[in-house]
Amino acid sequence: MIRSVRCPKCGKRVMDKTDGTTGVIEIICPHCKKTVIIRLERANGGSIRYRLMC
């Protein structure tokens, strides 16, 4: 299943995540041009949670 990941600063969609992908990523949002570090994890309910790690 593919899920979308949103920028924690502006809320726009920045990438899609498949079920097997986990870890820490650093991306530049194409909308607000901010560099954010996102740690992807799966919550108990099946939704994706991310935390801003600045």
N, C-alpha and C positions, 0 to 999 in steps of 0.2 A: 504494500500500500504506500502511496506517495502522499506526503503531507507538506504543506507550505510552512516556511519559516519566515517570520516577519522581523523587521528591524526594530529593536527595542527603543530607539530614539524617535523615529517618525511613524512607525506602525505599518509601513509599506512592505509588501512581499519582496524578499530578496533572493530566495532560493527554494528549491524543493528538496525534501529529505525522504529517503526510502527507509524501510523498517530496519535494515541492518546497519545503518550509519549512526555512529555515536562519536563522542569526543569533543575536543575544543577546536573551534575554528576562528580565524580572524578574517573578516570580510570588510569591504568598503561598500556601503550602501549606494546603489546607483541613483537614488532619489535625493538623499540629503547629503551625500558625499562624506559622511562621517565613518571613521574606522571603528568597528566594534568587535569585541571578542565575545563569542557566544559559546557556552557549554551546553550541548544538547543532551537531554536525558528523557527517558520515558516515564511518565507518571503512572500510578496504579490504574487510573481510569482509561489509559490508552492514549491520552493526549500528550503532546510534546511540550515540555517546559524548557525555558531557557533563562539563563541568568546573565546579566551584564557583569563582566569581570574586568573593571577598569582599575 
